[in-house]
């Protein structure tokens, strides 16, 4: 052991000398910088990385109390950072039946039926993740659900979160009949012959069942957060960026942090609408100040919705949908969006806008451009972001670089779009047609034009598993237009590490592996930089290190 030396200003006293608390050895260390530096081993002391280098460099820091993790030649990367999740609803969904990726009605029904019989004591049968493609016309019916769950209320949320599918018990409990009118911004799908509700409730019509759903208690919410943290660590995720929520949600995360349970660094947005006032922003400011610059729970970001989704033709397009006279309507006018964005920008907030259709994307970029023109630059600079960006007009691609706007995209949404292409019809490609589909999820083009990218999952819309997103980003096949769509393994890894760290103003403390950075790492079972994944489940996490502690280890024998 090396003799203790005087701590430098800002360092803590160090009775153990230079010896590391934890060493990761025998790895292919992907440092994550833009130069593509690699190394073999990493040393950690307390909650910081102290050195990255060769085996010999790091062996010198090994003391009697040092724990050693052998990476067995696997990739060692900065802990993954999911730039777009809905962490609490994701955690809640872990207790429900998962219908993600099931492409036939038979599979969907079998999954629900098995789940319902495994939980005989529960009154409700809940699930999420259904695709449109298993259902004729893309619309599920209560009869299909009654067949397998006749006697208990059953509700299944669509993967996109914009529809629910319920059985007859739920319609009866909620009092939804042929005489119930559509609520504003919602549709109760009704049988054209009988006028009876079919069991498919879209957009705001989903709220009609809220009064009869089982109440979610604070204990449920705490449990959901705990479950979400454990789920994230399993996939090597040590940072998340929560795309919306309430101030109460942020308090819940902060309570978990104080209790030592929040082993995922959380950058938390609050939802805003055109009704948000300066007084609301005062309250948001107060919470931001109170949390300060804590690396584990922080805010300073606000989430808005410019439009809906392509599947239900609620995304705002510049030209009508291919199979409809409508082009979709934005959620708010360009003037309102610009006003709200400018208000937040002036007060130093980062604004993230859900913008899926090419018209919504243009409106949001216009709003950012206006804010930058009329407001002085905030102290930390401007890093506004667009979320999703599913179809874009070619003229708007270079504007990301020009305005410094980050493209926050979710690679697995491409796969969901593809799954929704299954016969008899796929709403995603059918609704927009081939020309616009060729400009779908244009992160390669935005990046080629100098724009910044951050990748995420949108969990529970898509699975939280980062490996699936890496696989998709690396293997994405060329689409019409001849543009290369795939990206290098190094860039795909950056999309889940250093780039999202920039997107949350955190690049000086995480997202790369270097001395002085927070000790958040993921160790994979193989070296994906040498042998890129060819299947969605090829990327396997063997250990996750959060804040200098081993927070997840793959159970032996798996
Ligand atoms: Zn989302």
Boltz pocket constraint, residues with backbone or C-beta under 6 A from the ligand:
constraints:
  - pocket:
      binder: B
      contacts: [[A, 84], [A, 85], [A, 86], [A, 243], [A, 458]]
      max_distance: 6.0
